[in-house]
Amino acid sequence: MIRAKLTEYRLMCQERDRLILEAKKAGLSEVSIADLTGHSRNTVRSILKAHGVA
């Protein structure tokens, strides 16, 4: 059961990252992305940095 939940979580995080990257490429600011997703600005910055987006 926990293995399935962890796999689901990993897939959800991959989708989250993809959407944040897409939003940034579309011109949204980190603040806007954070507000729209409900994630902190630090989380958004961390995801962008991990994918080489400044």
LUMVEX-904939 format. One line per field, with one value per atom (N, C-alpha, C, O): residue number from 1; x, y, z; atom name; residue in three letters. Coordinates in steps of 0.05 Angstrom, whole numbers, plus 5000, padded with zeros to 4 digits. Layout:
BEGIN
k	NUM; ...
u	X; ...
v	Y; ...
w	Z; ...
a	CA; ...
r	ALA; ...
This chain:
BEGIN
k	1; 1; 1; 1; 2; 2; 2; 2; 3; 3; 3; 3; 4; 4; 4; 4; 5; 5; 5; 5; 6; 6; 6; 6; 7; 7; 7; 7; 8; 8; 8; 8; 9; 9; 9; 9; 10; 10; 10; 10; 11; 11; 11; 11; 12; 12; 12; 12; 13; 13; 13; 13; 14; 14; 14; 14; 15; 15; 15; 15; 16; 16; 16; 16; 17; 17; 17; 17; 18; 18; 18; 18; 19; 19; 19; 19; 20; 20; 20; 20; 21; 21; 21; 21; 22; 22; 22; 22; 23; 23; 23; 23; 24; 24; 24; 24; 25; 25; 25; 25; 26; 26; 26; 26; 27; 27; 27; 27; 28; 28; 28; 28; 29; 29; 29; 29; 30; 30; 30; 30; 31; 31; 31; 31; 32; 32; 32; 32; 33; 33; 33; 33; 34; 34; 34; 34; 35; 35; 35; 35; 36; 36; 36; 36; 37; 37; 37; 37; 38; 38; 38; 38; 39; 39; 39; 39; 40; 40; 40; 40; 41; 41; 41; 41; 42; 42; 42; 42; 43; 43; 43; 43; 44; 44; 44; 44; 45; 45; 45; 45; 46; 46; 46; 46; 47; 47; 47; 47; 48; 48; 48; 48; 49; 49; 49; 49; 50; 50; 50; 50; 51; 51; 51; 51; 52; 52; 52; 52; 53; 53; 53; 53; 54; 54; 54; 54
u	5016; 5000; 5017; 5012; 5037; 5054; 5071; 5076; 5079; 5094; 5077; 5088; 5053; 5035; 5031; 5030; 5028; 5024; 5049; 5047; 5072; 5097; 5102; 5111; 5094; 5096; 5077; 5084; 5053; 5034; 5044; 5040; 5056; 5067; 5089; 5090; 5107; 5129; 5118; 5127; 5098; 5085; 5072; 5073; 5059; 5046; 5066; 5062; 5089; 5111; 5122; 5129; 5125; 5134; 5115; 5124; 5090; 5069; 5070; 5068; 5073; 5075; 5099; 5096; 5122; 5145; 5141; 5148; 5129; 5124; 5106; 5111; 5085; 5067; 5080; 5075; 5097; 5111; 5131; 5133; 5145; 5163; 5148; 5157; 5125; 5109; 5099; 5098; 5091; 5081; 5103; 5098; 5127; 5150; 5156; 5162; 5156; 5162; 5141; 5146; 5116; 5094; 5096; 5080; 5115; 5119; 5109; 5110; 5098; 5088; 5112; 5132; 5109; 5129; 5129; 5109; 5151; 5152; 5130; 5118; 5125; 5104; 5076; 5060; 5071; 5045; 5042; 5021; 5063; 5062; 5057; 5040; 5070; 5066; 5038; 5025; 5027; 4999; 4980; 4961; 4984; 4965; 4966; 4946; 4990; 4993; 4989; 4983; 4993; 4991; 5017; 5018; 5038; 5064; 5079; 5072; 5098; 5113; 5131; 5137; 5139; 5158; 5184; 5197; 5192; 5217; 5215; 5234; 5192; 5187; 5188; 5201; 5175; 5175; 5204; 5213; 5218; 5246; 5263; 5280; 5259; 5275; 5269; 5288; 5245; 5238; 5250; 5262; 5248; 5259; 5290; 5301; 5302; 5332; 5340; 5360; 5325; 5331; 5330; 5343; 5314; 5311; 5327; 5323; 5345; 5362; 5349; 5359; 5327; 5313; 5317; 5311; 5327; 5333; 5309; 5310
v	4976; 5000; 5025; 5043; 5026; 5050; 5053; 5076; 5031; 5033; 5046; 5063; 5039; 5051; 5081; 5097; 5088; 5116; 5132; 5155; 5121; 5135; 5138; 5159; 5118; 5120; 5141; 5157; 5142; 5162; 5190; 5209; 5193; 5219; 5228; 5251; 5209; 5216; 5226; 5245; 5212; 5220; 5247; 5264; 5252; 5278; 5300; 5322; 5295; 5316; 5321; 5344; 5301; 5305; 5323; 5340; 5318; 5335; 5363; 5382; 5366; 5392; 5408; 5431; 5395; 5408; 5416; 5438; 5399; 5405; 5429; 5447; 5431; 5454; 5480; 5501; 5478; 5502; 5512; 5536; 5493; 5501; 5513; 5533; 5501; 5512; 5540; 5557; 5544; 5570; 5591; 5614; 5584; 5602; 5609; 5633; 5589; 5594; 5611; 5625; 5610; 5626; 5655; 5672; 5661; 5688; 5694; 5717; 5675; 5680; 5684; 5671; 5701; 5706; 5683; 5669; 5681; 5661; 5666; 5647; 5691; 5698; 5690; 5678; 5695; 5687; 5657; 5646; 5643; 5613; 5603; 5585; 5614; 5606; 5611; 5594; 5634; 5641; 5622; 5613; 5616; 5599; 5569; 5555; 5560; 5532; 5526; 5504; 5547; 5543; 5534; 5528; 5532; 5526; 5551; 5573; 5549; 5572; 5581; 5566; 5606; 5617; 5601; 5597; 5593; 5577; 5551; 5542; 5538; 5513; 5518; 5502; 5538; 5545; 5550; 5540; 5567; 5573; 5547; 5544; 5530; 5505; 5488; 5476; 5486; 5469; 5481; 5467; 5507; 5521; 5517; 5511; 5520; 5517; 5489; 5484; 5469; 5441; 5434; 5415; 5450; 5445; 5465; 5467; 5480; 5498; 5524; 5536; 5531; 5556; 5577; 5572; 5600; 5621; 5639; 5657
w	5000; 5000; 5000; 4984; 5018; 5019; 4994; 4985; 4982; 4956; 4935; 4920; 4933; 4913; 4918; 4900; 4944; 4951; 4944; 4934; 4950; 4944; 4914; 4904; 4899; 4869; 4859; 4841; 4869; 4862; 4868; 4853; 4891; 4900; 4881; 4873; 4873; 4855; 4828; 4817; 4818; 4793; 4795; 4777; 4818; 4822; 4823; 4812; 4836; 4837; 4809; 4803; 4793; 4766; 4750; 4735; 4753; 4740; 4750; 4735; 4777; 4789; 4777; 4770; 4776; 4765; 4736; 4728; 4720; 4692; 4689; 4673; 4706; 4705; 4713; 4702; 4734; 4743; 4722; 4717; 4709; 4687; 4664; 4652; 4657; 4635; 4642; 4624; 4667; 4675; 4673; 4664; 4681; 4680; 4651; 4645; 4634; 4606; 4593; 4573; 4603; 4593; 4603; 4595; 4621; 4630; 4658; 4666; 4672; 4699; 4718; 4715; 4737; 4757; 4777; 4780; 4792; 4814; 4834; 4845; 4840; 4860; 4849; 4864; 4824; 4812; 4812; 4819; 4805; 4805; 4833; 4837; 4853; 4881; 4889; 4902; 4883; 4890; 4877; 4890; 4852; 4837; 4845; 4845; 4853; 4860; 4889; 4897; 4906; 4934; 4947; 4971; 4930; 4940; 4949; 4940; 4966; 4975; 4952; 4933; 4953; 4933; 4934; 4913; 4958; 4960; 4945; 4932; 4947; 4933; 4902; 4888; 4893; 4865; 4855; 4835; 4870; 4863; 4863; 4845; 4882; 4884; 4859; 4848; 4851; 4828; 4803; 4786; 4800; 4776; 4776; 4755; 4798; 4800; 4794; 4780; 4803; 4798; 4769; 4759; 4754; 4725; 4708; 4684; 4722; 4707; 4697; 4678; 4709; 4701; 4723; 4747; 4715; 4735; 4739; 4755
a	N; CA; C; O; N; CA; C; O; N; CA; C; O; N; CA; C; O; N; CA; C; O; N; CA; C; O; N; CA; C; O; N; CA; C; O; N; CA; C; O; N; CA; C; O; N; CA; C; O; N; CA; C; O; N; CA; C; O; N; CA; C; O; N; CA; C; O; N; CA; C; O; N; CA; C; O; N; CA; C; O; N; CA; C; O; N; CA; C; O; N; CA; C; O; N; CA; C; O; N; CA; C; O; N; CA; C; O; N; CA; C; O; N; CA; C; O; N; CA; C; O; N; CA; C; O; N; CA; C; O; N; CA; C; O; N; CA; C; O; N; CA; C; O; N; CA; C; O; N; CA; C; O; N; CA; C; O; N; CA; C; O; N; CA; C; O; N; CA; C; O; N; CA; C; O; N; CA; C; O; N; CA; C; O; N; CA; C; O; N; CA; C; O; N; CA; C; O; N; CA; C; O; N; CA; C; O; N; CA; C; O; N; CA; C; O; N; CA; C; O; N; CA; C; O; N; CA; C; O; N; CA; C; O; N; CA; C; O; N; CA; C; O
r	MET; MET; MET; MET; ILE; ILE; ILE; ILE; ARG; ARG; ARG; ARG; ALA; ALA; ALA; ALA; LYS; LYS; LYS; LYS; LEU; LEU; LEU; LEU; THR; THR; THR; THR; GLU; GLU; GLU; GLU; TYR; TYR; TYR; TYR; ARG; ARG; ARG; ARG; LEU; LEU; LEU; LEU; MET; MET; MET; MET; CYS; CYS; CYS; CYS; GLN; GLN; GLN; GLN; GLU; GLU; GLU; GLU; ARG; ARG; ARG; ARG; ASP; ASP; ASP; ASP; ARG; ARG; ARG; ARG; LEU; LEU; LEU; LEU; ILE; ILE; ILE; ILE; LEU; LEU; LEU; LEU; GLU; GLU; GLU; GLU; ALA; ALA; ALA; ALA; LYS; LYS; LYS; LYS; LYS; LYS; LYS; LYS; ALA; ALA; ALA; ALA; GLY; GLY; GLY; GLY; LEU; LEU; LEU; LEU; SER; SER; SER; SER; GLU; GLU; GLU; GLU; VAL; VAL; VAL; VAL; SER; SER; SER; SER; ILE; ILE; ILE; ILE; ALA; ALA; ALA; ALA; ASP; ASP; ASP; ASP; LEU; LEU; LEU; LEU; THR; THR; THR; THR; GLY; GLY; GLY; GLY; HIS; HIS; HIS; HIS; SER; SER; SER; SER; ARG; ARG; ARG; ARG; ASN; ASN; ASN; ASN; THR; THR; THR; THR; VAL; VAL; VAL; VAL; ARG; ARG; ARG; ARG; SER; SER; SER; SER; ILE; ILE; ILE; ILE; LEU; LEU; LEU; LEU; LYS; LYS; LYS; LYS; ALA; ALA; ALA; ALA; HIS; HIS; HIS; HIS; GLY; GLY; GLY; GLY; VAL; VAL; VAL; VAL; ALA; ALA; ALA; ALA
